[in-house]
C-alpha cells in the first residue's frame, strides 16, 4: 500500500483578517495574501519550511464550507478513481492550480471533505542533494593535487 500524507490544509473564513489574527495569536501562524485570480486567498505558514504543513485560508463561498486536508498522490486521475470506487463522492471536480498542481475535492462516505493533490512543481532539494555539488567539487579539487 502506498502511504499518502497530508501536505496542505484549508480553512474557510467569513472574516479572514479576524480569523488570521486568532490563529496567529493562538498558534503563532503567519499569513500572507496570495495572488490567486478570482478569489481571495491567504497562505498559512505553520512553522519552518520542510518541517511543517502549510495551509491556506479563503473566503467562505457556502455556509457549509468546512476545513479540509489535501493528501498528496502521485497521479491524481487513478487516485480519483480509487476514491470513488471506495465510496467517496465528487464535490469539486479535478482542476488545475496554475504552476502548482492538480486538485480534487471529495467527500468520504460520511460526508467529510477531503482533497487529493498532485504537485506539478519539482520538490525542493533535500539537504543531501544540496550538499552533493560541494562534495563533488571538493573531490575534484583533491584529485588535482
Secondary structure, DSSP 8 states (H G I E B T S, - for coil): -----EEEEEEEESSHHHHHHHHHHHH--EEEEE--TTS-EEEEE-SSTTSS-EEEEEE-SSTT---EEEEE-S-HHHHHHHHHHTT-EEEEEEEEETTTEEEEEEE-TTS-EEEEEEE-S-----HHHHHHHHHHHHHHHHHH-
